């Protein structure tokens, strides 16, 4: 049983990302200095790449933190490989396995100490309300029940998105030095109408195949100054394309468009499409991308996620420009020309 392994389960991405940061901080304290980070997805592990990283010492740090995301998609042979590794782990690496499901193969779960297995559940509606109220209370700001309800309606179902939106609103409120409680109209004014561009405003441009506008939107997002915006952008697009994939799967089984929209899922979690504007966006995406293209795009987004985390900030723009070109112009197929330059 490996003490240098963790299993993070469940759909709540924000809490899992916070747990990752805490594990990394603890490793820094334990081993001193920086900890090298590597992230893999199931499709990247087929040739043993992850074992190479786990077993080979780094020239740049004393310890390595190796992450496998979307572990629910691991094949039987890779599950066996990881279980065998966990039986005889190296001293210089910590393996963290992440899954949106609540259970994983018993071969893996039995090889990790129970104290290192944590499950993160989505917040219930009443928990979201209290989370928002507490968030603003800590900043000395109050918010009405109606304001909280609208905030919940405007955010995705995880604390990562909720924290980002609340941070934006708190910043606007503090700049204006408002003393009264935040009300529903304030939320609409400061968040809904002035919301910064993100993956959810970029996706409709991609769905229309508008490369020029997509690139402009990309640079508006990167210009926000948020150090995490590129990671959130890739994750947001990954969420959208997984949703699109579930719609295409439903259509391929003979479901009507409306049935496919209502049955839409993201990693097994229901995410129905009800707003007319969203239906129009996904209708454009269905016409542009077939199911094979969406599979390729999901792989491309997984690769970009790793590149963004590994590349310096000066390369992030180029990585994401290439990603948009690969999605819109190549239907997710790899770019073969290394000379691809910035499109700005």
C-alpha positions as CSV (number, residue, x, y, z in Angstrom):
1,X,0.0,0.0,0.0
2,X,1.5,3.3,-1.1
3,X,1.6,6.3,1.2
4,X,2.8,8.4,-1.7
5,X,-0.4,8.0,-3.6
6,X,-3.8,9.8,-3.5
7,X,-7.2,9.1,-5.0
8,X,-9.5,12.1,-5.5
9,X,-13.0,11.1,-6.5
10,X,-16.3,12.8,-7.3
11,X,-17.6,15.6,-9.6
12,X,-16.7,18.7,-7.6
13,X,-13.7,20.1,-9.6
14,X,-13.1,23.2,-7.5
15,X,-12.6,21.4,-4.3
16,X,-10.4,18.8,-6.0
17,X,-8.2,21.6,-7.4
18,X,-7.8,23.1,-4.0
19,X,-6.9,19.6,-2.6
20,X,-4.2,19.4,-5.3
21,X,-2.7,22.7,-4.3
22,X,-2.6,21.6,-0.6
23,X,-0.9,18.3,-1.5
24,X,1.7,20.2,-3.6
25,X,2.3,22.7,-0.8
26,X,2.8,19.9,1.7
27,X,5.3,18.2,-0.7
28,X,7.2,21.4,-1.0
29,X,7.5,21.6,2.8
30,X,8.5,17.9,3.1
31,X,11.1,17.8,0.3
32,X,12.1,21.5,0.1
33,X,12.1,23.7,-2.9
34,X,9.9,23.2,-6.0
35,X,8.0,20.0,-6.9
36,X,7.9,19.0,-10.5
37,X,4.4,18.6,-11.8
38,X,3.3,16.2,-14.7
39,X,-0.4,15.6,-15.7
40,X,-1.6,12.7,-17.8
41,X,-4.9,11.6,-19.4
42,X,-5.8,8.0,-20.1
43,X,-5.1,8.3,-23.8
44,X,-1.5,9.4,-23.0
45,X,-0.7,6.4,-20.9
46,X,-0.9,3.6,-23.4
47,X,2.8,3.5,-24.2
48,X,4.0,3.6,-20.6
49,X,4.8,7.3,-20.6
50,X,3.5,7.8,-17.0
51,X,5.8,5.0,-15.7
52,X,8.8,6.7,-17.3
53,X,8.0,9.9,-15.5
54,X,7.3,8.2,-12.2
55,X,10.4,6.0,-12.2
56,X,13.0,8.4,-13.7
57,X,14.5,11.0,-11.3
58,X,14.3,14.6,-12.3
59,X,17.3,16.9,-13.0
60,X,15.3,19.9,-11.7
61,X,13.7,18.9,-8.5
62,X,14.0,16.3,-5.7
63,X,10.4,15.2,-5.9
64,X,7.7,14.8,-8.6
65,X,4.0,15.1,-8.4
66,X,2.4,13.0,-11.1
67,X,-1.4,13.3,-11.8
68,X,-3.7,11.1,-13.8
69,X,-6.9,12.9,-14.7
70,X,-10.2,11.3,-15.9
71,X,-9.0,8.0,-14.4
72,X,-12.5,6.5,-14.9
73,X,-11.5,6.1,-18.6
74,X,-8.4,3.9,-17.9
75,X,-8.3,0.6,-19.7
76,X,-8.0,-2.7,-17.9
77,X,-4.3,-3.1,-18.8
78,X,-3.4,0.4,-17.5
79,X,-5.4,-0.3,-14.3
80,X,-3.2,-3.4,-13.8
81,X,-0.1,-1.4,-14.6
82,X,-0.9,1.3,-12.0
83,X,-1.9,-1.3,-9.4
84,X,1.5,-3.0,-9.9
85,X,3.3,0.3,-9.6
86,X,1.4,1.1,-6.3
87,X,2.6,-2.1,-4.9
88,X,6.2,-1.0,-5.4
89,X,6.3,2.8,-5.7
90,X,9.4,4.9,-6.0
91,X,10.5,7.2,-3.1
92,X,10.9,10.3,-5.3
93,X,7.3,10.6,-6.7
94,X,3.8,11.1,-5.5
95,X,1.0,9.7,-7.7
96,X,-2.4,11.4,-7.6
97,X,-5.3,9.7,-9.4
98,X,-8.4,11.9,-10.2
99,X,-11.8,10.6,-11.3
100,X,-15.2,12.3,-11.6
101,X,-16.8,9.0,-10.5
102,X,-17.3,7.9,-6.9
103,X,-15.5,4.5,-7.3
104,X,-12.6,3.2,-9.2
105,X,-11.2,-0.3,-9.8
106,X,-10.7,-2.1,-6.5
107,X,-7.2,-3.0,-7.6
108,X,-6.3,0.7,-7.4
109,X,-8.5,1.6,-4.4
110,X,-7.1,-1.2,-2.2
111,X,-3.5,-0.1,-3.0
112,X,-4.0,3.4,-1.6
113,X,-4.4,4.2,2.1
114,X,-8.0,5.0,3.1
115,X,-6.9,8.3,4.5
116,X,-5.5,9.3,1.1
117,X,-8.8,8.6,-0.7
118,X,-11.2,11.6,-0.7
119,X,-14.6,12.1,-2.4
120,X,-15.8,15.5,-3.4
121,X,-19.5,16.0,-3.9
122,X,-21.3,18.8,-5.8
123,X,-22.8,21.4,-3.5
124,X,-26.5,21.1,-2.9
125,X,-28.6,24.1,-3.6
126,X,-28.9,25.1,0.0
127,X,-25.2,24.5,0.5
128,X,-24.5,26.9,-2.5
129,X,-26.5,29.6,-0.8
130,X,-24.6,29.3,2.4
131,X,-21.3,29.1,0.6
132,X,-22.0,32.4,-1.2
133,X,-23.3,34.1,1.9
134,X,-20.2,33.1,3.9
135,X,-17.9,34.1,1.0
136,X,-19.2,37.7,1.0
137,X,-19.5,37.8,4.8
138,X,-15.8,37.2,5.2
139,X,-15.2,40.3,3.0
140,X,-17.6,42.4,5.1
141,X,-20.2,42.4,2.3
142,X,-23.9,41.2,2.6
143,X,-26.1,39.9,-0.2
144,X,-29.8,39.4,-0.4
145,X,-31.5,36.0,-1.0
146,X,-32.6,37.1,-4.4
147,X,-29.0,38.1,-5.3
148,X,-27.8,34.7,-4.2
149,X,-30.5,32.9,-6.3
150,X,-29.4,34.8,-9.4
151,X,-25.8,34.1,-8.8
152,X,-26.5,30.4,-8.6
153,X,-28.4,30.6,-11.8
154,X,-25.5,32.3,-13.6
155,X,-22.8,29.8,-12.5
156,X,-21.7,26.3,-13.4
157,X,-22.3,23.6,-10.9
158,X,-18.9,23.7,-9.1
159,X,-17.1,25.9,-6.6
160,X,-14.3,26.8,-9.0
161,X,-16.7,28.7,-11.2
162,X,-18.7,30.0,-8.2
163,X,-15.5,31.4,-6.6
164,X,-14.5,33.1,-9.8
165,X,-17.8,34.8,-10.3
166,X,-18.0,35.9,-6.6
167,X,-14.5,37.3,-6.7
168,X,-15.5,39.4,-9.7
169,X,-18.6,40.8,-8.0
170,X,-16.8,41.4,-4.7
171,X,-14.1,43.4,-6.6
172,X,-16.6,45.5,-8.4
173,X,-18.5,46.1,-5.1
174,X,-15.4,47.1,-3.1
175,X,-14.2,49.5,-5.9
176,X,-17.5,51.3,-5.8
177,X,-17.4,51.3,-2.0
178,X,-21.0,50.2,-1.7
179,X,-22.3,49.9,1.9
180,X,-25.7,48.3,1.3
181,X,-26.4,44.6,0.6
182,X,-25.9,43.3,-2.9
183,X,-29.3,42.8,-4.6
184,X,-30.5,40.9,-7.6
185,X,-30.3,44.0,-9.9
186,X,-26.7,44.5,-8.8
187,X,-25.8,40.9,-9.7
188,X,-27.3,41.3,-13.1
189,X,-25.5,44.7,-13.7
190,X,-22.1,43.7,-12.5
191,X,-22.0,40.0,-13.5
192,X,-24.4,39.2,-16.2
193,X,-24.0,42.3,-18.4
194,X,-20.4,43.0,-17.7
195,X,-19.2,39.4,-17.3
196,X,-15.7,39.0,-18.8
197,X,-15.2,36.8,-21.8
198,X,-14.5,33.1,-20.9
199,X,-14.9,29.6,-22.4
200,X,-18.7,30.0,-22.4
201,X,-18.5,33.2,-24.6
202,X,-15.8,31.7,-26.8
203,X,-17.6,28.4,-27.5
204,X,-20.4,30.0,-29.7
205,X,-17.7,31.6,-31.9
206,X,-16.0,28.2,-32.3
207,X,-19.4,26.6,-33.1
208,X,-19.9,29.1,-35.9
209,X,-16.3,28.5,-37.2
210,X,-15.3,32.1,-36.8
211,X,-11.5,31.9,-36.3
212,X,-10.9,35.6,-36.4
213,X,-13.5,36.4,-33.7
214,X,-12.4,33.4,-31.7
215,X,-8.8,34.6,-31.6
216,X,-9.9,38.1,-30.6
217,X,-12.0,36.6,-27.8
218,X,-9.0,34.5,-26.7
219,X,-6.7,37.5,-26.4
220,X,-9.4,39.4,-24.5
221,X,-9.5,36.4,-22.0
222,X,-5.7,36.2,-21.7
223,X,-5.6,40.0,-21.2
224,X,-7.7,39.7,-18.0
225,X,-4.5,39.3,-15.9
226,X,-5.9,36.2,-14.1
227,X,-3.0,33.7,-13.9
228,X,-5.5,30.8,-14.0
229,X,-7.5,32.0,-16.9
230,X,-5.8,29.8,-19.5
231,X,-6.4,26.7,-17.4
232,X,-10.0,27.7,-16.8
233,X,-10.4,28.4,-20.5
234,X,-9.2,24.9,-21.6
235,X,-11.3,23.2,-18.9
236,X,-14.4,25.2,-19.9
237,X,-14.0,24.3,-23.6
238,X,-13.5,20.7,-22.6
239,X,-16.8,20.8,-20.6
240,X,-18.6,22.3,-23.7
241,X,-17.2,19.7,-26.1
242,X,-18.1,16.8,-23.8
243,X,-21.6,18.1,-23.6
244,X,-21.6,18.3,-27.4
245,X,-20.3,14.7,-27.6
246,X,-23.2,13.5,-25.5
247,X,-25.7,15.3,-27.8
248,X,-24.2,13.7,-30.9
249,X,-24.3,10.3,-29.3
250,X,-28.0,10.8,-28.5
251,X,-28.7,11.9,-32.1
252,X,-26.8,8.9,-33.5
253,X,-29.1,6.6,-31.5
254,X,-32.2,8.1,-33.2
255,X,-33.2,10.7,-30.6
256,X,-34.8,14.0,-31.8
257,X,-32.9,17.2,-31.3
258,X,-35.0,18.2,-28.4
259,X,-34.6,14.8,-26.7
260,X,-30.8,15.0,-27.3
261,X,-30.7,18.5,-25.7
262,X,-32.7,17.3,-22.6
263,X,-30.5,14.2,-22.2
264,X,-27.2,16.1,-22.5
265,X,-24.5,15.1,-20.0
266,X,-21.0,15.9,-19.0
267,X,-19.1,12.9,-17.6
268,X,-22.2,11.2,-16.5
269,X,-23.8,14.2,-14.9
270,X,-27.0,15.6,-16.4
271,X,-26.6,19.0,-18.1
272,X,-29.7,19.7,-20.2
273,X,-29.8,22.5,-22.7
274,X,-33.0,24.6,-22.3
275,X,-32.2,28.2,-23.3
276,X,-33.0,29.1,-26.9
277,X,-29.6,30.9,-27.3
278,X,-27.7,27.8,-26.1
279,X,-29.8,25.6,-28.5
280,X,-28.8,27.8,-31.4
281,X,-25.1,27.5,-30.4
282,X,-25.2,23.7,-30.2
283,X,-27.1,23.5,-33.4
284,X,-24.3,25.4,-35.1
285,X,-21.7,23.1,-33.5
286,X,-23.6,19.9,-34.6
287,X,-23.6,21.2,-38.2
288,X,-19.8,21.9,-38.0
289,X,-18.4,19.0,-36.0
290,X,-19.3,15.3,-36.4
291,X,-18.8,12.8,-33.5
292,X,-15.3,11.8,-34.7
293,X,-14.2,15.4,-34.9
294,X,-15.4,16.0,-31.3
295,X,-13.5,13.0,-30.1
296,X,-10.3,14.4,-31.7
297,X,-11.1,17.9,-30.2
298,X,-11.4,16.4,-26.7
299,X,-8.0,14.8,-27.2
300,X,-6.6,18.1,-28.4
301,X,-8.0,19.9,-25.4
302,X,-6.4,17.3,-23.1
303,X,-3.0,17.9,-24.8
304,X,-3.4,21.7,-24.5
305,X,-4.2,21.4,-20.8
306,X,-0.9,19.8,-20.2
307,X,1.0,22.2,-22.5
308,X,-0.5,25.2,-20.8
309,X,0.6,24.0,-17.4
310,X,4.1,23.2,-18.5
311,X,4.8,26.2,-20.8
312,X,5.8,29.6,-19.7
313,X,3.3,32.4,-19.8
314,X,5.0,33.8,-22.9
315,X,4.1,30.5,-24.8
316,X,0.5,30.2,-23.5
317,X,-0.9,32.5,-26.2
318,X,0.7,30.5,-29.0
319,X,-0.4,27.1,-27.5
320,X,-4.0,28.3,-27.4
321,X,-3.9,30.0,-30.8
322,X,-2.7,26.7,-32.3
323,X,-5.5,24.9,-30.3
324,X,-8.2,27.1,-31.8
325,X,-6.8,26.7,-35.3
326,X,-6.7,22.9,-34.8
327,X,-10.3,22.9,-33.6
328,X,-11.9,25.3,-36.2
329,X,-9.8,24.6,-39.3
330,X,-8.7,21.0,-38.8
331,X,-11.6,19.4,-36.9
332,X,-9.2,18.4,-34.1
333,X,-6.6,16.8,-36.3
334,X,-3.0,17.4,-35.3
335,X,-1.0,20.3,-36.8
336,X,1.9,18.9,-38.7
337,X,3.7,22.2,-39.5
338,X,6.0,23.3,-36.7
339,X,6.2,26.7,-38.3
340,X,2.7,27.7,-37.4
341,X,3.0,31.3,-36.1
342,X,0.9,33.6,-34.0
343,X,-2.3,34.7,-35.8
344,X,-2.5,38.0,-34.0
